[in-house]
Amino acid sequence: MGRGKILTSEKFVTNGPVPPEIWFKRLQWVWEKLNAKSPDSCEAILRHTFHLSQLAPGLLQDLAKPRVDEATFEVLIEAGSLEAASIGLLANYAVLTMSKSDGVMVKAIVALPALSVSGTATENDIARAVLHAWIKCHLAINSRYGASLETVIRPILQGKQFEQHPRPTEH
């Protein structure tokens, strides 16, 4: 995949990154597909989200950059390890918390502490819960900062105020 083309309702954008308004609209579209329990497979939605992370606009690139490279991500998907692939979407700056509720549902929280945003989702499997929480976290960035996003993120990145978190491990 790599940097390439993304189809939006407005036009084709090539060789990303894409403008923030288009990126957030596309992220919103993916979120709506998840909420609607779209018949699209989890693999397809994971791939689309990974591609969007590669097209993140400007200063969001560091915040949306997955922990794993594209080749590793594809190996995980092809092996059926959707849980690992969804966790691989997280940037090193993200914090993931997961818990089981009522013995069946999985609650995932993806947070970006430096920006004071997070997304929470409860789903029937880990992959969808993490994916949904990742999307909600990134949409929260837009909701919280909107047009002032770049002026908020730039000093944080320049001051290296982001703390990179270790990759999750299984216990």
N, CA and C of each residue as an Amber inpcrd file, in Angstrom:
protein
   513
   0.8120000  -1.1820000   0.0000000   0.0000000   0.0000000   0.0000000
   0.8540000   1.2430000   0.0000000   1.4690000   1.5930000   1.1480000
   2.3090000   2.7770000   1.1980000   1.5230000   4.0360000   0.9170000
   2.2060000   5.0880000   0.6460000   1.5280000   6.3220000   0.2810000
   0.9380000   6.1030000  -1.0920000  -0.2770000   6.4840000  -1.2590000
  -0.9030000   6.2090000  -2.5300000  -2.1720000   6.9980000  -2.6910000
  -3.2000000   6.3320000  -3.1400000  -4.4530000   7.0010000  -3.4370000
  -5.4930000   6.6400000  -2.3950000  -6.3000000   7.6130000  -2.0800000
  -7.4350000   7.3790000  -1.1970000  -8.6370000   8.0420000  -1.8600000
  -9.7120000   7.3270000  -1.9420000 -10.9220000   7.8540000  -2.5520000
 -11.7610000   8.5100000  -1.4720000 -12.0750000   9.7470000  -1.6560000
 -12.9650000  10.4420000  -0.7340000 -14.2120000  10.8210000  -1.5120000
 -15.2040000  11.2920000  -0.8070000 -16.4170000  11.7050000  -1.4930000
 -16.1650000  12.9280000  -2.3700000 -15.1110000  13.6810000  -2.0590000
 -14.8460000  14.8900000  -2.8240000 -13.9750000  14.6440000  -4.0560000
 -12.9100000  13.8480000  -3.9030000 -11.9500000  13.7180000  -4.9920000
 -10.9290000  12.6430000  -4.6570000 -10.0690000  12.3700000  -5.6050000
  -8.9280000  11.4950000  -5.3520000  -7.7820000  12.3370000  -4.8360000
  -7.1310000  11.8690000  -3.8100000  -5.9420000  12.5160000  -3.2960000
  -4.8250000  11.5080000  -3.4680000  -3.7230000  11.9130000  -4.0640000
  -2.6490000  10.9610000  -4.2870000  -1.4100000  11.3400000  -3.5040000
  -0.6210000  10.3090000  -3.2480000   0.6720000  10.4820000  -2.5970000
   0.5900000  11.3310000  -1.3410000  -0.3260000  10.9470000  -0.4290000
  -0.5440000  11.5950000   0.8630000   0.6990000  12.2700000   1.3930000
   0.6770000  12.9280000   2.4760000  -0.4510000  13.0240000   3.3910000
  -1.6040000  13.8500000   2.8330000  -2.7560000  13.6470000   3.4150000
  -3.9370000  14.3640000   2.9550000  -4.2460000  15.5010000   3.9230000
  -5.0120000  16.4780000   3.4790000  -5.3960000  17.5790000   4.3660000
  -6.1910000  17.0570000   5.5700000  -6.0610000  17.7150000   6.7180000
  -6.7280000  17.2390000   7.9290000  -8.2310000  17.0360000   7.7770000
  -8.9110000  17.9640000   7.1170000 -10.3640000  17.8380000   7.0150000
 -10.7700000  16.5810000   6.2520000 -10.0200000  16.2190000   5.2360000
 -10.3220000  14.9940000   4.4810000  -9.9630000  13.7730000   5.3180000
  -8.8270000  13.8060000   5.9980000  -8.3980000  12.6730000   6.8150000
  -9.4240000  12.3790000   7.9140000  -9.8670000  13.4100000   8.6100000
 -10.8410000  13.2080000   9.6840000 -12.1990000  12.7640000   9.1390000
 -12.5960000  13.2660000   7.9570000 -13.8490000  12.8010000   7.3390000
 -13.7620000  11.3110000   7.0090000 -12.6340000  10.9000000   6.4840000
 -12.4610000   9.4900000   6.1330000 -12.4290000   8.6250000   7.3890000
 -11.7970000   9.1040000   8.4170000 -11.7730000   8.3910000   9.6890000
 -13.1880000   8.2760000  10.2600000 -13.9530000   9.3390000  10.1360000
 -15.3510000   9.3140000  10.5710000 -16.1360000   8.2740000   9.7880000
 -15.8850000   8.1530000   8.4990000 -16.5550000   7.1690000   7.6470000
 -16.2470000   5.7450000   8.1270000 -14.9800000   5.4820000   8.4640000
 -14.5970000   4.1600000   8.9670000 -15.2850000   3.8970000  10.3070000
 -15.3190000   4.9060000  11.1710000 -15.9930000   4.7720000  12.4610000
 -17.4650000   4.4250000  12.2720000 -18.1130000   5.0650000  11.3100000
 -19.5230000   4.7900000  11.0370000 -19.7120000   3.3550000  10.5410000
 -18.7950000   2.8590000   9.7290000 -18.8760000   1.4640000   9.2690000
 -18.7660000   0.5040000  10.4510000 -17.8700000   0.8000000  11.3840000
 -17.7430000  -0.0400000  12.5750000 -19.0100000   0.0150000  13.4210000
 -19.5450000   1.1940000  13.6190000 -20.7630000   1.3520000  14.4200000
 -21.9550000   0.6570000  13.7860000 -22.0030000   0.6620000  12.4800000
 -23.1180000   0.0440000  11.7650000 -22.9550000  -1.4660000  11.6620000
 -21.8770000  -1.9760000  12.2720000 -21.5740000  -3.4150000  12.1570000
 -21.5780000  -3.8140000  10.6850000 -20.8600000  -3.0210000   9.9080000
 -20.7530000  -3.2070000   8.4710000 -20.3840000  -4.6470000   8.1260000
 -20.8980000  -5.1260000   7.0060000 -20.5260000  -6.4690000   6.5800000
 -19.0650000  -6.5700000   6.1150000 -18.4110000  -5.4050000   5.9650000
 -16.9920000  -5.4470000   5.6090000 -16.2600000  -6.2370000   6.6830000
 -15.3230000  -7.0140000   6.2670000 -14.5750000  -7.8220000   7.2290000
 -13.6990000  -6.9430000   8.1040000 -13.3700000  -7.4540000   9.2670000
 -12.4750000  -6.7310000  10.1650000 -11.1280000  -6.5190000   9.4760000
 -10.7040000  -7.5020000   8.6650000  -9.4320000  -7.3670000   7.9520000
  -9.4600000  -6.1530000   7.0270000 -10.5580000  -5.9940000   6.2960000
 -10.6610000  -4.8810000   5.3520000 -10.6410000  -3.5410000   6.0920000
 -11.3480000  -3.4750000   7.2200000 -11.3920000  -2.2310000   7.9800000
 -10.0280000  -1.9410000   8.6080000  -9.3510000  -2.9770000   9.1060000
  -7.9980000  -2.7950000   9.6430000  -7.0560000  -2.2730000   8.5610000
  -7.1210000  -2.8790000   7.3780000  -6.2470000  -2.4350000   6.2810000
  -6.5330000  -0.9900000   5.9000000  -7.8040000  -0.6500000   5.8250000
  -8.1730000   0.7210000   5.4600000  -7.6460000   1.7080000   6.5130000
  -7.7850000   1.3470000   7.7740000  -7.3200000   2.2150000   8.8510000
  -5.7980000   2.3380000   8.8360000  -5.0980000   1.2260000   8.5630000
  -3.6370000   1.2790000   8.4630000  -3.2430000   2.2350000   7.3360000
  -3.9250000   2.1240000   6.2050000  -3.6390000   3.0090000   5.0720000
  -3.8950000   4.4690000   5.4600000  -4.9890000   4.7240000   6.1570000
  -5.2630000   6.0920000   6.6150000  -4.1540000   6.5990000   7.5370000
  -3.6460000   5.7210000   8.3850000  -2.5750000   6.1550000   9.2870000
  -1.3430000   6.5970000   8.4990000  -1.1110000   5.9690000   7.3480000
   0.0200000   6.3510000   6.5030000  -0.2060000   7.6850000   5.8040000
  -1.4600000   8.0780000   5.6830000  -1.8080000   9.3240000   4.9940000
  -2.1150000  10.4620000   5.9580000  -1.8280000  10.2540000   7.2330000
  -2.1350000  11.2680000   8.2480000  -1.5040000  12.6070000   7.8660000
  -2.2680000  13.6690000   8.0900000  -1.7760000  14.9980000   7.7070000
  -0.7020000  15.5280000   8.6400000   0.2430000  16.2320000   8.0570000
   1.2510000  17.0090000   8.7770000   1.7190000  16.4340000  10.0930000
   1.4780000  17.2010000  11.1350000   1.9860000  16.8420000  12.4490000
   1.2860000  15.6330000  13.0590000   0.1710000  15.2170000  12.4990000
  -0.5020000  14.0170000  12.9990000   0.2400000  12.7430000  12.5950000
   1.1630000  12.8480000  11.6570000   1.8800000  11.6580000  11.1950000
   2.5580000  10.9250000  12.3430000   3.1980000  11.6530000  13.2350000
   3.8580000  10.9950000  14.3660000   2.8540000  10.3430000  15.3030000
   1.6980000  10.9600000  15.4660000   0.6910000  10.4360000  16.3810000
  -0.0650000   9.2510000  15.8030000  -0.1230000   9.1460000  14.4950000
  -0.8820000   8.0840000  13.8540000   0.0100000   6.9690000  13.3020000
   1.3180000   7.1570000  13.3540000   2.2390000   6.1740000  12.7710000
   2.1840000   4.8530000  13.5480000   1.8180000   3.7730000  12.8810000
   1.7220000   2.4770000  13.5550000   3.0680000   1.9920000  14.1010000
   2.9900000   1.1620000  15.1310000   4.1890000   0.5630000  15.7260000
   4.8470000  -0.4310000  14.7870000   4.0540000  -1.0060000  13.9060000
   4.5990000  -2.0070000  12.9880000   4.6310000  -1.4400000  11.5800000
   5.5490000  -1.9570000  10.7750000   5.5960000  -1.5160000   9.3830000
   4.5300000  -2.2660000   8.5820000   4.3400000  -1.8400000   7.3560000
   3.2820000  -2.4040000   6.5220000   3.4620000  -3.8990000   6.2680000
   4.6910000  -4.3310000   6.0200000   4.9370000  -5.7550000   5.7580000
   4.5640000  -6.6090000   6.9640000   4.9540000  -6.1570000   8.1530000
   4.6140000  -6.8860000   9.3780000   3.1100000  -6.8940000   9.5980000
   2.4820000  -5.7600000   9.3620000   1.0330000  -5.6560000   9.5070000
   0.3310000  -6.6700000   8.5990000   0.7660000  -6.7410000   7.3480000
   0.1530000  -7.6800000   6.3990000   0.3780000  -9.1360000   6.8100000
   1.5530000  -9.4470000   7.3340000   1.8260000 -10.8090000   7.8160000
   0.8490000 -11.1510000   8.9450000   0.6380000 -10.2090000   9.8510000
  -0.2890000 -10.4390000  10.9580000  -1.7160000 -10.6810000  10.4500000
  -2.1540000  -9.8590000   9.5100000  -3.5000000 -10.0170000   8.9390000
  -3.6300000 -11.3760000   8.2480000  -2.6640000 -11.7000000   7.4030000
  -2.7150000 -12.9670000   6.6560000  -2.6820000 -14.1780000   7.5780000
  -2.0090000 -14.0530000   8.7210000  -1.9360000 -15.1480000   9.6910000
  -3.2020000 -15.2300000  10.5410000  -4.1040000 -14.2750000  10.3630000
  -5.3340000 -14.2640000  11.1420000  -5.1680000 -13.6900000  12.5360000
  -4.0520000 -13.0370000  12.7860000  -3.7860000 -12.4440000  14.0970000
  -4.2870000 -10.9950000  14.1120000  -5.6060000 -10.8670000  14.0450000
  -6.2140000  -9.5360000  13.9570000  -5.9970000  -8.7290000  15.2350000
  -5.9320000  -9.4260000  16.3710000  -5.6760000  -8.7290000  17.6310000
  -4.3110000  -8.0440000  17.5830000  -3.2830000  -8.8030000  17.1740000
  -1.9320000  -8.2410000  17.0930000  -1.8720000  -7.1280000  16.0460000
  -2.5860000  -7.3010000  14.9360000  -2.6000000  -6.2710000  13.8970000
  -3.2390000  -4.9870000  14.4240000  -4.3400000  -5.1220000  15.1710000
  -5.0000000  -3.9220000  15.6980000  -4.0950000  -3.2110000  16.7100000
  -3.3950000  -3.9580000  17.5310000  -2.4630000  -3.3530000  18.4900000
  -1.2830000  -2.7210000  17.7430000  -0.8840000  -3.3290000  16.6220000
   0.1930000  -2.7850000  15.8050000  -0.1430000  -1.4300000  15.1920000
  -1.4430000  -1.0970000  15.1090000  -1.8640000   0.2170000  14.6000000
  -1.4500000   1.3520000  15.5310000  -1.2970000   1.0440000  16.8000000
  -1.0320000   2.0920000  17.7880000   0.3450000   2.7040000  17.6090000
   0.4010000   4.0130000  17.7330000   1.6910000   4.7080000  17.7160000
   2.4080000   4.4340000  19.0310000   3.6980000   4.6190000  19.0290000
   4.4660000   4.4400000  20.2620000   4.0490000   5.4300000  21.3450000
   3.3840000   6.5030000  20.9720000   2.9300000   7.5070000  21.9260000
   1.6120000   7.1170000  22.5940000   0.9560000   6.0990000  22.0540000
  -0.3590000   5.7110000  22.5510000  -0.2460000   4.7610000  23.7380000
  -1.2420000   4.8440000  24.6030000  -1.3490000   3.9350000  25.7330000
  -2.6250000   3.1160000  25.5280000  -2.5030000   1.7970000  25.6310000
  -3.6440000   0.9020000  25.4670000  -3.9530000   0.2430000  26.7970000
  -5.2250000   0.2860000  27.1720000  -5.7120000  -0.4180000  28.3500000
  -6.8740000  -1.2900000  27.9050000  -6.8550000  -2.5470000  28.3030000
  -7.9460000  -3.4500000  27.9400000  -8.4470000  -4.1790000  29.1750000
  -9.7420000  -4.4780000  29.1610000 -10.3290000  -5.2860000  30.2210000
 -11.5230000  -6.0390000  29.6460000 -11.8980000  -7.1000000  30.3250000
 -13.0830000  -7.8520000  29.9270000 -14.2290000  -7.4380000  30.8270000
 -15.3700000  -7.2570000  30.2120000 -16.5570000  -6.9810000  31.0130000
 -17.5550000  -8.1120000  30.7720000 -18.2470000  -8.4860000  31.7520000
 -19.2260000  -9.5740000  31.7680000 -18.7010000 -10.8750000  31.1480000
 -17.3810000 -11.0420000  31.1570000 -16.7840000 -12.2910000  30.6880000
 -16.7390000 -12.4680000  29.1830000 -17.4060000 -11.5940000  28.4350000
 -17.4580000 -11.7590000  26.9830000 -16.9500000 -10.5140000  26.2560000
 -17.4450000  -9.3640000  26.6350000 -17.1130000  -8.1280000  25.9390000
 -15.7250000  -7.6280000  26.3420000 -15.0450000  -7.0140000  25.3870000
 -13.7160000  -6.4580000  25.6250000 -13.8260000  -4.9350000  25.5780000
 -13.3020000  -4.3070000  26.6170000 -13.2590000  -2.8400000  26.6560000
 -11.8240000  -2.4170000  26.3920000 -11.6470000  -1.5540000  25.4080000
 -10.3230000  -1.0230000  25.0690000 -10.3540000   0.4900000  25.1940000
  -9.2760000   1.0190000  25.7510000  -9.0930000   2.4640000  25.8250000
  -7.7510000   2.7800000  25.1670000  -7.7730000   3.6270000  24.1600000
  -6.5530000   4.1090000  23.5130000  -6.4320000   5.5750000  23.8860000
  -5.3000000   5.9360000  24.4840000  -5.0970000   7.3070000  24.9380000
  -3.8050000   7.8880000  24.3780000  -3.8320000   9.1800000  24.1430000
  -2.6430000   9.9570000  23.8130000  -2.5140000  10.9790000  24.9440000
  -1.8140000  10.6030000  26.0240000  -1.7570000  11.4490000  27.2160000
  -1.2320000  12.8570000  26.9730000  -0.2920000  13.0310000  26.0740000
   0.2690000  14.3610000  25.8400000  -0.7710000  15.3270000  25.2930000
  -1.7930000  14.8040000  24.6390000  -2.8570000  15.6540000  24.1040000
  -4.1290000  15.5780000  24.9450000  -4.0970000  14.7760000  25.9880000
  -5.2580000  14.5990000  26.8670000  -6.4970000  14.1370000  26.1120000
  -6.3000000  13.1770000  25.2020000  -7.4310000  12.6040000  24.4710000
  -7.3800000  11.0830000  24.5990000  -8.5620000  10.4970000  24.4920000
  -8.6440000   9.0430000  24.4950000  -9.9180000   8.6160000  23.7910000
  -9.9430000   7.3560000  23.4280000 -11.1380000   6.7580000  22.8460000
 -11.3960000   5.4460000  23.5500000 -12.6530000   5.1810000  23.8390000
 -13.0400000   3.9650000  24.5330000 -14.0500000   3.2140000  23.6840000
 -13.8980000   1.9010000  23.6270000 -14.8390000   1.0790000  22.8790000
 -15.0110000  -0.2650000  23.5690000 -16.2170000  -0.7870000  23.4970000
 -16.5080000  -2.1150000  24.0120000 -17.0770000  -2.9290000  22.8560000
 -16.4140000  -4.0170000  22.5640000 -16.8060000  -4.8860000  21.4430000
 -16.7290000  -6.3430000  21.8930000 -17.1510000  -7.2380000  21.0030000
 -17.1070000  -8.6570000  21.3610000 -15.7800000  -9.3190000  21.0330000
 -14.8380000  -8.5690000  20.4580000 -13.5000000  -9.1220000  20.2480000
 -12.4460000  -8.0220000  20.3700000 -11.2300000  -8.4540000  20.6580000
 -10.1290000  -7.5170000  20.9160000  -9.8410000  -6.6420000  19.7080000
  -9.7690000  -7.2390000  18.5370000  -9.3980000  -6.4810000  17.3400000
 -10.3510000  -5.3230000  17.0950000 -11.6490000  -5.5910000  17.1390000
 -12.6290000  -4.5310000  16.8860000 -12.6150000  -3.4930000  18.0120000
 -12.4240000  -3.9400000  19.2550000 -12.3980000  -2.9980000  20.3800000
 -11.2170000  -2.0370000  20.2480000 -10.0400000  -2.5740000  19.9490000
  -8.8500000  -1.7200000  19.8160000  -8.9890000  -0.7960000  18.6080000
  -9.4360000  -1.3360000  17.4940000  -9.6200000  -0.5350000  16.2820000
 -10.6080000   0.6050000  16.5290000 -11.7200000   0.2810000  17.1300000
 -12.7450000   1.2850000  17.4110000 -12.2060000   2.3590000  18.3600000
 -11.4910000   1.9350000  19.4020000 -10.9270000   2.8930000  20.3570000
  -9.8670000   3.7730000  19.6980000  -9.0420000   3.1880000  18.8000000
  -8.0210000   3.9580000  18.0760000  -8.6860000   5.0670000  17.2580000
  -9.7420000   4.6950000  16.5400000 -10.4380000   5.6730000  15.7030000
 -11.0600000   6.7630000  16.5740000 -11.7230000   6.3720000  17.6550000
 -12.3500000   7.3600000  18.5370000 -11.3130000   8.2990000  19.1580000
 -10.1530000   7.7660000  19.4920000  -9.0820000   8.5950000  20.0470000
  -8.6430000   9.6550000  19.0400000  -8.4570000   9.2490000  17.7940000
  -8.0070000  10.2000000  16.7730000  -9.1050000  11.1990000  16.4090000
 -10.3620000  10.7660000  16.4170000 -11.4570000  11.7060000  16.1960000
 -11.5400000  12.7030000  17.3520000 -11.1990000  12.2580000  18.5560000
 -11.2140000  13.1550000  19.7210000 -10.1880000  14.2740000  19.5740000
  -9.0910000  13.9980000  18.8770000  -8.0950000  15.0460000  18.6240000
  -8.7510000  16.1880000  17.8560000  -9.4860000  15.8250000  16.8120000
 -10.1490000  16.8410000  15.9950000 -11.2370000  17.5570000  16.7930000
 -12.0070000  16.8080000  17.5700000 -13.0740000  17.4220000  18.3680000
 -12.5130000  18.4020000  19.3920000 -11.4140000  18.0240000  20.0010000
 -10.8440000  18.8570000  21.0690000 -10.0940000  20.0720000  20.5260000
  -9.3040000  19.8740000  19.4500000  -8.4110000  20.9400000  18.9920000
  -8.8210000  21.5810000  17.6790000  -9.5490000  20.8720000  16.8320000
 -10.0360000  21.4310000  15.5780000  -8.9850000  22.1830000  14.8030000
  -9.3040000  23.4240000  14.4370000  -8.4170000  24.2400000  13.6070000
  -7.1180000  24.6130000  14.3220000  -7.1070000  24.5660000  15.6440000
  -5.8880000  24.9280000  16.3790000  -4.9470000  23.7390000  16.5520000
  -5.2630000  22.6390000  15.9230000  -4.4980000  21.4040000  16.0770000
  -3.0060000  21.5990000  15.8730000  -2.6250000  22.2200000  14.7680000
  -1.2030000  22.3690000  14.4730000  -0.5000000  23.2410000  15.5080000
  -1.1400000  24.2830000  15.9580000  -0.4880000  25.1520000  16.9400000
  -0.3530000  24.4640000  18.2980000  -1.2030000  23.4890000  18.5670000
  -1.1110000  22.7430000  19.8250000  -0.0420000  21.6590000  19.7350000
  -0.0290000  20.9290000  18.6130000   0.8760000  19.7780000  18.4750000
   2.3190000  20.2080000  18.2330000   2.5350000  21.2450000  17.4360000
   3.9030000  21.6520000  17.0810000   4.8000000  21.8640000  18.3020000
   4.3920000  22.6500000  19.3030000   5.2870000  22.8450000  20.4610000
   5.5320000  21.5510000  21.2420000   4.5280000  20.6980000  21.2820000
   4.6930000  19.4260000  21.9930000   5.7240000  18.5650000  21.2880000
   5.6200000  18.4820000  19.9600000   6.5770000  17.6810000  19.1940000
   7.9720000  18.2980000  19.2330000   8.0520000  19.6190000  19.0980000
   9.3540000  20.2690000  19.1190000  10.0050000  20.1570000  20.4860000
   9.2020000  20.1690000  21.5290000   9.7230000  20.0380000  22.8780000
   9.8750000  18.5900000  23.2960000   9.5420000  17.6900000  22.3690000
   9.6310000  16.2580000  22.6340000   8.9540000  15.9040000  23.9570000
   7.7680000  16.4660000  24.1400000   7.0210000  16.2060000  25.3600000
   6.2610000  14.8880000  25.3020000   6.2650000  14.2350000  24.1390000
   5.5980000  12.9490000  24.0370000   6.4680000  11.8950000  24.6680000
   5.8750000  11.0790000  25.4460000   6.5950000   9.9560000  26.0330000
   6.2350000   8.7270000  25.2130000   7.2360000   8.0560000  24.6740000
   6.9670000   6.8380000  23.9350000   6.7740000   5.7130000  24.9270000
   5.7390000   4.9430000  24.7030000   5.4060000   3.8460000  25.6000000
   5.8790000   2.5300000  25.0050000   6.2910000   1.5960000  25.8590000
   6.7600000   0.3060000  25.3470000   5.6240000  -0.4560000  24.6830000
   5.9890000  -1.3450000  23.8010000   5.0000000  -2.1710000  23.1400000
   4.3190000  -3.0690000  24.1670000   3.0130000  -3.3160000  23.9640000
   2.3220000  -4.1850000  24.9130000   2.8930000  -5.6010000  24.8520000
   2.9090000  -6.2490000  25.9840000   3.3500000  -7.6280000  26.0340000
   2.2480000  -8.4750000  26.6300000   2.2420000  -9.7390000  26.2830000
   1.2510000 -10.6580000  26.8480000   1.7720000 -11.1920000  28.1630000
   0.8670000 -11.3400000  29.1000000   1.2330000 -11.8770000  30.4210000
   0.5860000 -13.2190000  30.6190000
